[in-house]
Amino acid sequence: MIKKALFLLTSSMFLTACSSMGGQNWWHTDTQATPNSLQKSDVIEQAEEPKVSHSANTSKTNKMSQAQRITQRIIQQGKLALSEQRLLTPEGDNAYLYFQIALGRDPGNYEATQGLADIVDTYIEWAETAARQGKRASANSFIAKASRVNADDPAIKEAKQRIAQISANKTEAVQTRVSEDVYTLPKNLFALDEPVILSHLQPIIDRVEQTQGALEIHWPSDKEGRLLYQIINSRTPNFRVRAMTYRNSKHLIEIKVN
């Protein structure tokens, strides 16, 4: 009986202890570790997200910088071509091409825009120099090339006006009427444009028609002397002009009036 009583007493104490610990799930030692583990994982993921975003932004920034560096190298190639007077040629390696490419990559880029303006200014300068030398055809060619670069540049219109005035002044300066029937002509007559050549010869044509006189053409080149005669004769349809050509160092035409 005593043993049975001791057994019952021990069992009762054991069960009482178990009841007092029932809310703690003491037999599952990892129950509380799971939430803590999840919370730690969430924190790690949150910490890693800004790192990914920062890496992407850095990559984007580097990519933009690289694009700008490429554009700048293209502009430098354009400036080099400009300094070497490779304005529109050779094809594939000229200042105009490089500046256009730079503007395609970066519209409104100041250096590229200024580069195109510099090309226009260069052609205008060459055109005015040619006009002062009496080379009107070359002057017109340079102006056409400037227009190809930027037809809307107001400097081109102003240059055309200056060139027209230069040509007009040149015509007045180089043509000298020694007497009523003796006309000196510019040495570079046949380097001029056809309209300018005719403007020099028109007073002679008018005088020949008026007097029906014969011509004495003094010119260093026989070929050019004969060409002068052909031009004058072709513009006097009412009669055939008589002429003698003399090869010498002079550049003049004399009308012999009977």
C-alpha positions as a LaTeX table, in Angstrom:
\begin{tabular}{lrrr}
\hline
Residue & $x$ (\AA) & $y$ (\AA) & $z$ (\AA) \\
\hline
Met1 & 0.00 & 0.00 & 0.00 \\
Ile2 & 2.81 & 2.38 & 0.87 \\
Lys3 & 4.46 & 1.80 & $-2.57$ \\
Lys4 & 1.18 & 2.39 & $-4.34$ \\
Ala5 & 0.68 & 5.63 & $-2.42$ \\
Leu6 & 4.17 & 6.86 & $-3.30$ \\
Phe7 & 3.60 & 6.04 & $-6.99$ \\
Leu8 & 0.33 & 7.97 & $-7.09$ \\
Leu9 & 1.92 & 10.96 & $-5.33$ \\
Thr10 & 4.84 & 11.01 & $-7.79$ \\
Ser11 & 2.54 & 10.77 & $-10.82$ \\
Ser12 & 0.37 & 13.60 & $-9.53$ \\
Met13 & 3.39 & 15.89 & $-9.09$ \\
Phe14 & 4.63 & 15.05 & $-12.60$ \\
Leu15 & 1.28 & 15.82 & $-14.21$ \\
Thr16 & 1.00 & 19.11 & $-12.26$ \\
Ala17 & 4.40 & 20.19 & $-13.56$ \\
Cys18 & 3.43 & 19.33 & $-17.11$ \\
Ser19 & 0.21 & 21.36 & $-16.84$ \\
Ser20 & 2.11 & 24.43 & $-15.68$ \\
Met21 & 4.36 & 24.25 & $-18.81$ \\
Gly22 & 1.61 & 23.40 & $-21.31$ \\
Gly23 & 1.52 & 26.87 & $-23.03$ \\
Gln24 & 5.21 & 26.84 & $-23.78$ \\
Asn25 & 5.39 & 23.75 & $-26.09$ \\
Trp26 & 8.50 & 22.68 & $-24.30$ \\
Trp27 & 8.89 & 19.58 & $-26.37$ \\
His28 & 9.40 & 21.65 & $-29.60$ \\
Thr29 & 12.64 & 23.50 & $-29.00$ \\
Asp30 & 12.79 & 25.15 & $-32.48$ \\
Thr31 & 9.29 & 26.73 & $-32.50$ \\
Gln32 & 10.52 & 30.23 & $-31.61$ \\
Ala33 & 13.60 & 30.00 & $-33.85$ \\
Thr34 & 11.55 & 29.89 & $-37.06$ \\
Pro35 & 10.03 & 33.43 & $-36.78$ \\
Asn36 & 13.40 & 34.82 & $-35.80$ \\
Ser37 & 14.96 & 33.14 & $-38.83$ \\
Leu38 & 12.34 & 34.61 & $-41.19$ \\
Gln39 & 12.73 & 38.09 & $-39.76$ \\
Lys40 & 16.48 & 37.93 & $-40.25$ \\
Ser41 & 16.03 & 36.79 & $-43.89$ \\
Asp42 & 13.65 & 39.68 & $-44.56$ \\
Val43 & 16.17 & 42.15 & $-43.21$ \\
Ile44 & 18.90 & 40.69 & $-45.40$ \\
Glu45 & 16.71 & 40.93 & $-48.51$ \\
Gln46 & 15.77 & 44.55 & $-47.69$ \\
Ala47 & 19.43 & 45.39 & $-47.22$ \\
Glu48 & 20.39 & 43.79 & $-50.51$ \\
Glu49 & 17.71 & 45.58 & $-52.62$ \\
Pro50 & 19.34 & 49.05 & $-52.48$ \\
Lys51 & 22.63 & 47.43 & $-53.51$ \\
Val52 & 21.05 & 46.09 & $-56.71$ \\
Ser53 & 19.45 & 49.47 & $-57.47$ \\
His54 & 22.70 & 51.31 & $-56.81$ \\
Ser55 & 24.56 & 48.96 & $-59.14$ \\
Ala56 & 22.02 & 49.57 & $-61.92$ \\
Asn57 & 22.26 & 53.35 & $-61.51$ \\
Thr58 & 26.04 & 53.21 & $-61.59$ \\
Ser59 & 25.94 & 51.15 & $-64.78$ \\
Lys60 & 23.55 & 53.66 & $-66.38$ \\
Thr61 & 25.77 & 56.58 & $-65.39$ \\
Asn62 & 28.85 & 54.89 & $-66.80$ \\
Lys63 & 27.00 & 54.15 & $-70.03$ \\
Met64 & 26.00 & 57.83 & $-70.46$ \\
Ser65 & 29.54 & 58.95 & $-69.79$ \\
Gln66 & 30.87 & 56.53 & $-72.38$ \\
Ala67 & 28.41 & 57.88 & $-74.98$ \\
Gln68 & 29.52 & 61.42 & $-74.25$ \\
Arg69 & 33.16 & 60.43 & $-74.60$ \\
Ile70 & 32.48 & 58.87 & $-78.00$ \\
Thr71 & 30.67 & 62.01 & $-79.17$ \\
Gln72 & 33.57 & 64.16 & $-78.02$ \\
Arg73 & 36.06 & 62.03 & $-79.94$ \\
Ile74 & 33.95 & 62.43 & $-83.09$ \\
Ile75 & 33.92 & 66.21 & $-82.63$ \\
Gln76 & 37.70 & 66.22 & $-82.25$ \\
Gln77 & 37.99 & 64.32 & $-85.53$ \\
Gly78 & 35.80 & 66.98 & $-87.12$ \\
Lys79 & 37.99 & 69.77 & $-85.79$ \\
Leu80 & 41.10 & 68.04 & $-87.10$ \\
Ala81 & 39.53 & 67.64 & $-90.55$ \\
Leu82 & 38.53 & 71.31 & $-90.50$ \\
Ser83 & 42.07 & 72.39 & $-89.67$ \\
Glu84 & 43.35 & 70.26 & $-92.56$ \\
Gln85 & 40.71 & 71.75 & $-94.91$ \\
Arg86 & 38.95 & 68.43 & $-95.39$ \\
Leu87 & 35.59 & 70.16 & $-95.38$ \\
Leu88 & 33.32 & 68.06 & $-97.62$ \\
Thr89 & 35.85 & 65.62 & $-99.00$ \\
Pro90 & 37.18 & 62.95 & $-98.98$ \\
Glu91 & 34.00 & 60.92 & $-98.63$ \\
Gly92 & 33.80 & 59.30 & $-95.21$ \\
Asp93 & 36.57 & 61.43 & $-93.69$ \\
Asn94 & 35.59 & 65.10 & $-93.68$ \\
Ala95 & 34.64 & 67.75 & $-91.14$ \\
Tyr96 & 31.02 & 68.05 & $-92.30$ \\
Leu97 & 30.42 & 64.32 & $-91.83$ \\
Tyr98 & 31.92 & 64.19 & $-88.34$ \\
Phe99 & 29.96 & 67.21 & $-87.08$ \\
Gln100 & 26.73 & 65.78 & $-88.51$ \\
Ile101 & 27.34 & 62.45 & $-86.78$ \\
Ala102 & 27.98 & 64.26 & $-83.48$ \\
Leu103 & 24.72 & 66.18 & $-83.83$ \\
Gly104 & 22.90 & 62.94 & $-84.58$ \\
Arg105 & 24.19 & 61.53 & $-81.28$ \\
Asp106 & 23.70 & 64.76 & $-79.34$ \\
Pro107 & 21.25 & 67.17 & $-81.04$ \\
Gly108 & 22.06 & 70.79 & $-80.33$ \\
Asn109 & 25.67 & 70.09 & $-79.34$ \\
Tyr110 & 27.36 & 73.50 & $-79.31$ \\
Glu111 & 30.78 & 72.40 & $-80.56$ \\
Ala112 & 29.33 & 70.45 & $-83.50$ \\
Thr113 & 27.00 & 73.32 & $-84.43$ \\
Gln114 & 29.90 & 75.76 & $-84.29$ \\
Gly115 & 31.95 & 73.38 & $-86.40$ \\
Leu116 & 29.40 & 73.54 & $-89.21$ \\
Ala117 & 29.37 & 77.34 & $-88.97$ \\
Asp118 & 33.17 & 77.35 & $-89.27$ \\
Ile119 & 32.94 & 75.30 & $-92.47$ \\
Val120 & 30.50 & 77.84 & $-93.95$ \\
Asp121 & 32.78 & 80.72 & $-92.94$ \\
Thr122 & 35.76 & 79.02 & $-94.58$ \\
Tyr123 & 33.95 & 78.58 & $-97.88$ \\
Ile124 & 32.75 & 82.19 & $-97.77$ \\
Glu125 & 36.30 & 83.39 & $-97.21$ \\
Trp126 & 37.53 & 81.35 & $-100.17$ \\
Ala127 & 34.68 & 82.63 & $-102.33$ \\
Glu128 & 35.45 & 86.27 & $-101.62$ \\
Thr129 & 39.15 & 85.71 & $-102.28$ \\
Ala130 & 38.33 & 84.10 & $-105.63$ \\
Ala131 & 36.02 & 87.00 & $-106.50$ \\
Arg132 & 38.76 & 89.53 & $-105.80$ \\
Gln133 & 41.03 & 87.54 & $-108.14$ \\
Gly134 & 38.38 & 87.72 & $-110.85$ \\
Lys135 & 37.57 & 84.01 & $-110.56$ \\
Arg136 & 33.82 & 84.28 & $-110.43$ \\
Ala137 & 33.22 & 80.61 & $-111.30$ \\
Ser138 & 35.32 & 79.48 & $-108.34$ \\
Ala139 & 33.58 & 82.00 & $-106.09$ \\
Asn140 & 30.18 & 80.63 & $-107.08$ \\
Ser141 & 31.37 & 77.07 & $-106.50$ \\
Phe142 & 32.52 & 77.87 & $-102.96$ \\
Ile143 & 29.21 & 79.58 & $-102.18$ \\
Ala144 & 27.34 & 76.51 & $-103.44$ \\
Lys145 & 29.36 & 74.31 & $-101.09$ \\
Ala146 & 28.66 & 76.63 & $-98.17$ \\
Ser147 & 24.94 & 76.35 & $-98.96$ \\
Arg148 & 25.26 & 72.58 & $-98.96$ \\
Val149 & 26.54 & 72.70 & $-95.39$ \\
Asn150 & 23.81 & 75.07 & $-94.16$ \\
Ala151 & 21.59 & 76.78 & $-96.71$ \\
Asp152 & 19.85 & 78.76 & $-93.95$ \\
Asp153 & 23.00 & 80.47 & $-92.71$ \\
Pro154 & 22.40 & 84.24 & $-93.15$ \\
Ala155 & 26.13 & 84.75 & $-93.71$ \\
Ile156 & 25.78 & 83.13 & $-97.14$ \\
Lys157 & 23.27 & 85.71 & $-98.39$ \\
Glu158 & 25.47 & 88.54 & $-97.17$ \\
Ala159 & 28.50 & 86.96 & $-98.87$ \\
Lys160 & 26.67 & 86.73 & $-102.19$ \\
Gln161 & 25.99 & 90.46 & $-102.07$ \\
Arg162 & 29.61 & 91.25 & $-101.28$ \\
Ile163 & 30.85 & 88.99 & $-104.09$ \\
Ala164 & 28.51 & 90.64 & $-106.60$ \\
Gln165 & 29.87 & 94.05 & $-105.60$ \\
Ile166 & 33.47 & 92.83 & $-105.79$ \\
Ser167 & 32.86 & 91.51 & $-109.30$ \\
Ala168 & 31.25 & 94.76 & $-110.39$ \\
Asn169 & 34.15 & 96.79 & $-109.06$ \\
Lys170 & 36.61 & 94.38 & $-110.67$ \\
Thr171 & 34.98 & 94.82 & $-114.06$ \\
Glu172 & 35.21 & 98.57 & $-113.86$ \\
Ala173 & 38.82 & 98.46 & $-112.70$ \\
Val174 & 40.32 & 96.01 & $-115.19$ \\
Gln175 & 38.72 & 97.23 & $-118.39$ \\
Thr176 & 40.45 & 100.36 & $-119.65$ \\
Arg177 & 39.43 & 102.21 & $-122.75$ \\
Val178 & 42.63 & 103.73 & $-124.05$ \\
Ser179 & 40.79 & 105.65 & $-126.73$ \\
Glu180 & 37.43 & 105.47 & $-128.40$ \\
Asp181 & 38.51 & 102.50 & $-130.49$ \\
Val182 & 41.20 & 100.82 & $-128.35$ \\
Tyr183 & 40.17 & 98.54 & $-125.47$ \\
Thr184 & 42.48 & 96.77 & $-123.03$ \\
Leu185 & 41.21 & 93.58 & $-121.47$ \\
Pro186 & 42.15 & 91.70 & $-118.26$ \\
Lys187 & 44.96 & 89.19 & $-118.53$ \\
Asn188 & 42.83 & 86.54 & $-116.83$ \\
Leu189 & 39.84 & 87.17 & $-119.09$ \\
Phe190 & 39.23 & 83.52 & $-119.90$ \\
Ala191 & 39.43 & 82.51 & $-116.24$ \\
Leu192 & 36.27 & 84.52 & $-115.60$ \\
Asp193 & 32.68 & 83.38 & $-115.89$ \\
Glu194 & 31.05 & 83.69 & $-119.31$ \\
Pro195 & 28.73 & 86.57 & $-118.27$ \\
Val196 & 31.75 & 88.53 & $-117.02$ \\
Ile197 & 33.69 & 87.86 & $-120.25$ \\
Leu198 & 30.75 & 89.14 & $-122.27$ \\
Ser199 & 30.47 & 92.23 & $-120.10$ \\
His200 & 34.06 & 93.08 & $-121.07$ \\
Leu201 & 33.45 & 92.49 & $-124.78$ \\
Gln202 & 30.03 & 94.10 & $-125.10$ \\
Pro203 & 31.36 & 97.69 & $-125.53$ \\
Ile204 & 33.60 & 96.42 & $-128.35$ \\
Ile205 & 30.66 & 94.61 & $-129.99$ \\
Asp206 & 28.51 & 97.72 & $-129.79$ \\
Arg207 & 31.25 & 99.87 & $-131.34$ \\
Val208 & 31.88 & 97.38 & $-134.16$ \\
Glu209 & 28.19 & 97.32 & $-135.02$ \\
Gln210 & 28.12 & 101.10 & $-135.03$ \\
Thr211 & 31.20 & 101.61 & $-137.21$ \\
Gln212 & 31.47 & 98.27 & $-139.03$ \\
Gly213 & 35.19 & 98.63 & $-138.51$ \\
Ala214 & 37.79 & 95.86 & $-138.66$ \\
Leu215 & 39.49 & 94.44 & $-135.61$ \\
Glu216 & 43.12 & 94.16 & $-134.61$ \\
Ile217 & 43.36 & 91.62 & $-131.80$ \\
His218 & 46.60 & 91.66 & $-129.79$ \\
Trp219 & 46.87 & 88.61 & $-127.54$ \\
Pro220 & 49.62 & 86.27 & $-126.23$ \\
Ser221 & 47.73 & 83.14 & $-127.34$ \\
Asp222 & 46.64 & 82.55 & $-130.93$ \\
Lys223 & 43.90 & 80.21 & $-129.74$ \\
Glu224 & 42.43 & 82.75 & $-127.35$ \\
Gly225 & 42.82 & 85.52 & $-129.94$ \\
Arg226 & 40.75 & 83.50 & $-132.44$ \\
Leu227 & 38.18 & 82.78 & $-129.71$ \\
Leu228 & 37.82 & 86.50 & $-129.07$ \\
Tyr229 & 37.11 & 87.05 & $-132.72$ \\
Gln230 & 34.52 & 84.25 & $-132.81$ \\
Ile231 & 32.68 & 85.68 & $-129.82$ \\
Ile232 & 32.54 & 89.19 & $-131.28$ \\
Asn233 & 31.62 & 88.01 & $-134.79$ \\
Ser234 & 28.85 & 85.73 & $-133.51$ \\
Arg235 & 27.18 & 88.72 & $-131.87$ \\
Thr236 & 27.17 & 90.95 & $-134.93$ \\
Pro237 & 24.67 & 89.12 & $-137.19$ \\
Asn238 & 24.18 & 91.98 & $-139.63$ \\
Phe239 & 27.65 & 91.67 & $-141.20$ \\
Arg240 & 30.81 & 89.64 & $-141.05$ \\
Val241 & 33.50 & 91.23 & $-138.92$ \\
Arg242 & 36.96 & 91.48 & $-140.43$ \\
Ala243 & 39.89 & 90.91 & $-138.10$ \\
Met244 & 43.63 & 90.41 & $-137.84$ \\
Thr245 & 45.18 & 88.59 & $-134.88$ \\
Tyr246 & 48.64 & 89.53 & $-133.63$ \\
Arg247 & 50.46 & 87.37 & $-131.14$ \\
Asn248 & 52.28 & 89.52 & $-128.58$ \\
Ser249 & 52.27 & 90.33 & $-124.88$ \\
Lys250 & 49.42 & 92.83 & $-125.12$ \\
His251 & 45.82 & 92.18 & $-124.10$ \\
Leu252 & 43.86 & 94.61 & $-126.23$ \\
Ile253 & 41.54 & 94.97 & $-129.19$ \\
Glu254 & 41.64 & 97.93 & $-131.56$ \\
Ile255 & 38.83 & 98.84 & $-133.93$ \\
Lys256 & 39.99 & 100.22 & $-137.29$ \\
Val257 & 37.33 & 102.55 & $-138.59$ \\
Asn258 & 37.49 & 103.36 & $-142.32$ \\
\hline
\end{tabular}
